[in-house]
Amino acid sequence: MKAMKLEMLPVTAIKPNPFQPRQNFDKESLKELADSLEDTSVIHPIVVRRHGKGYQIIAGERRWRSAQIAGLKEIPAIIKEIPDDKVLVESLVENLHRKDLTDVERENAIHELWMNRETLKIKTKSELAKVLGLPEYKVQYDIEAWEFRHKEKGIPSSTPTYIISRTQGLPVKERKKIIEKVQKGEFQAQEAYTAIKVLRRAPDPIKKEILESKSIITPKMAETIVERLQGEEEQKLVLEEIKRFRLTEDEVEDRAREIQRIKKTGKPVTKEMGVKEGIIYTVGEYECAHCKKRYLIKCNGKHDWVE
């Protein structure tokens, strides 16, 4: 077990770590943290190692920088004895435990460790995961995400690792489109998961609708169509009805069930059949100028307004 001890160290005796996984230190957040440091007793200790005539930070560089801004002379630090070839591993482990890294910073650090696996005497991703205290699949996701970001240019740094990893196996164009829609806020996490699942099995017309910018066909609608309707004509019919009558997700579910029931009777599935069987269509929506609430305009297909 590595030797450790807690000491109050002069801020000027501490130097940053060139292997620091964190890449960016927001000046505004550093100032806010500095303003909160009334005295050193409220500072969570940073982690350092002896290096030359002073100390090198393993974890806690943000706190050290904020302490400098606050004008503190000393800062609490845990001193660990760490050899040069283990610095990056220790720094990453310390930051991971504090959840102190962005996705890109974590991906970069884990990829760097993987590329230096021979020096670290690590043979497999499983071994690397054990060293970092992470599930193996997370290490694999981070490495694959790093490779995807660097191979396919233009992926925003704010794109979460989970989106990149979940889209693995899809064509590159589809992966990028999902990422784009997440970045624009068109897909929330669960919607993205549903869209990715549907894309793996949907026919081209439905794929096109899901990936279209600002499409009114939601991932949930597409999932309902793919799972409940096997025939291409039936799928196209519901897609057309969604666009024409502005069906809601619940109405798409009802329409799919209705088509399944009609097919069991042996009758042909048509738009007219849907109307005769009592399908209610949403044909518009508006916002009241007085109460500011949004209302739906619905029709029963017989020239009668339902609401």
N, C-alpha and C positions, 0 to 999 in steps of 0.2 A: 504493500500500500504506500502511496506517495506521501512524503512528509509535508505537513501543512501547519501554518500558524497565522494568527491574526495580529496585525500590527497597525499602528497609525503611521503612515508614510508621508513624507513631504511630497506635495503635488509636483514639484519641479524635478523630483528624482525618478519620476515615472514617465516612460515613453510609450507611444502607441505601437501596436503590433502590425508589422507589414503583412501578416497573414490574417488580419482581421476580416471575418466573413462579411460584416456590415460594410456597405459601400457608401452609403449616404447618411449624413447627419444634418437634419433639418435645423437651420439656425433659429427659427422661431420656437420650435419645441425645446431646443437646448436652453434658450433664454427663459422659457416658462419653467423648466426644471430647475434652473439656477435660482430663479426667484423663490422657489419653494424650499430651498436649502437654507434654513435659518441657522442650523449648526450641524456639525459633522455627525451628531448622534442619530440623526434621522436618515443618514445615507446607508443604503444596503452596501456591504463591502464589495469592492471590485476584486477581481482575481488577477494576480500577477505572478511572474517568475523572476528570479534574479537574472540579470543580464548585464554583463560588463560591470560598470561601477554603480549601476542603478537597477531599475526594474522595468519589465516589459509587460504590457497588459495582455492578459489572456481573455478576459471578459469584463465588460463594464466601461468601455471607452466613452460611452455617452455620459455616464455619471462623472467620469474624470474630467471631460470637457466642460460639463456644467459647473463642476466645482471650481474650475479655473475662472469661468465667467463670474461666478459668485464671489471670487476673491478669497476662497478658502486656502489656508496654508497647508493643511494636512487632510488626508482622506483615509478611512479604514480600508484595509486590503488584506485578503487572504493570500499568503505567499505559498506557492506550490513549486516543488522541484520537478521541472519538466525538461527533458532533453530536446534539442533542436528539432529532431525528426518527428516529435509528437506534438509540436506547438499547434499546428493547424487542426489536428484532431481534437485536442483539448479545448481550443478556442471555439470550435464548432459545437462540441458537446455542451459547453457552458452556455452558449447562446441559445441552443436548441431547448435546453431545459427551462430557459426563461422565455421561450417563444418570442425572441427578440429580433428575429430576422424576417425580411420580406421573402416571398416565394423565390424571387430571382436570386437573392443573396444566398439562400439555402441551397438552391440548385447549383449555383456556381461553386460553393464550398464543397458540396458532396461530389460534384464532378471532378474537382481538383484532387480530392482524396482518391477517387477512383483511378485517375490518371497516374497517381503516384503510389499505386498499390504495392508495387514491388519494393519500394523503399520502406513502406509501412508494414511489409511482410503480410499483406492481405491478398488472398487468391480469388475470392469470390465476392459477389455482392451480398451474399448471405453473411459472410464474415464481417464485411464492412458494416452491415446493419447491426450486428451484435456489438461491435465496437462503439457505435453511435447510440445504441439503445433504442433503435427504431425497428418497426416491422420491415421485413425485406421488401414488401411491395412498395413501400414509400420511397425507399432508396432507388428502386427500379424506376418508379414514376419520375423522381427528380432527375435522374440521369437521362431518361428518354426525353423529358421536357426540355432539358438543357440542349440536347442534340437537335430537337425540333426547332427551338428558337434560333439556333445558330445556323441551321440549314435553310430555314424558310425566313427570309428577312421580313421585317415589318410587323412582327408580333409585338404588340404593346407590352412593356415591362409590367404593367398592372394586371395582365392576364393571369388568373390563378392557375397554379400547377394542376389542380383537379380537373379543370376544363381541358387542358392539353392532354392529360393522361386518359381522361374518359373518351376522348375522340380518337385515341390510337386505333389504327386499323381501318379508319375511314379514308377515302381519297383526300389528298391534300386540300383540294378546293373546298370540299365539304367541311373539313376541319377548320379552315380559315374563316369560312362563312359563319360557322357556329361561334367562333371566337369573336368575330365582328359583331354579331347580334348580342352577345353577352356584354361586350364593351359598350355598346350603344344603349344598353338597358332594355332591349327588346325581349331578352330571355333572363329570367331569374334562375337560380341554381337548379331547382327542381324541373323547371321548364326545359332547361338545357339538357338535363339527364334524359327526360322523356323524348326530346327531339333526337338525341343521339341514338337512343334505343330504336326509334322508329326508322331512322335513316338506314339502319343495318338490315332492314327487311322490306322497306316500302318500295313500291314501283316508282318509276321516274316522275310521273305527274305529281305525286304526293311529295316526293323529295323536293321538287321544284317549288311547290307551294310553301313548304316549311322554311326553305332557305331564302325565299324572296324577302326583300327588305319591307318591313312594316306589313307583312302579310296578315290578313284577317283569319287565316287558317292557323289556329294555335296548335302547339305540339299535342295537347290533350285531344283535340278534334282529330288530328291525324292518327293518333294512336287508336282512337275509337273506330275510325274507318278501316284501318289496317287489320285490327283484331277481329272486328265483327263482320266485315264484308270482304269476301274473297274474290268476287267477280269484278273485273276491271270496269265494266259498264256501271255497276252499282256504285263503285267508288267515285267514278267521274260524276255520276248523278248527284251524289251528296256534296261533292266539292262545288258543283254548280249551284246547288241550293243554298249552300252556306254563303256564297258570294251574292246571289240574287236576293235572298230573303234575310240575310244577316242573322243566321241562326246562332243561338248561343251554344255553349258546350253541352248543356243539358238537353237542348233541342236536337243536337246532333246525335246524342245518345238515344233519345226517343226515336228519332228517324231511323237509326240503324236497327233498333229492335223491331220497328214496324216493318222494315224491309225483310228482316229475317222471318217474321211471322207471315208476311204475304207470300214469300217464296215457299213456305211449307204448304200453302193452300194450292200451289201450282199456278197461281195467277201471275201475269207479267208485272214487273215492277216499273211503274211510270210516275211521272210528276203528278198526273191527275189522280192516280191511286192514292198518293200521299195526301192530297187535298181532301178527297172523298172520305178518307179514313180519319180525318179530323186533325191533321197536323196544323199547328199554329205557327205562323211565320213572323219573325221580327223583320219589319221592312224599313224601319228608320228609328232615329232617336233624336232627342232634343233636350236642351237645358232651359228650364223655366227662368225667364228674366227676373222674376220676383223672388222665388224661394231658392233659386240656384241649384235645384235638384235635377238630376237627369232622368228622363222618362223614355220608355220604349214604346214605339208604335207597332202594334201587332195586327195581323190579318188572318182570318180563317180560310182564305182562299175562295170565299164566296161573296166577295165584294162587301163584306161586313167588317167593320173595325172592332176588334176585341177589346182594346183599351187605347 
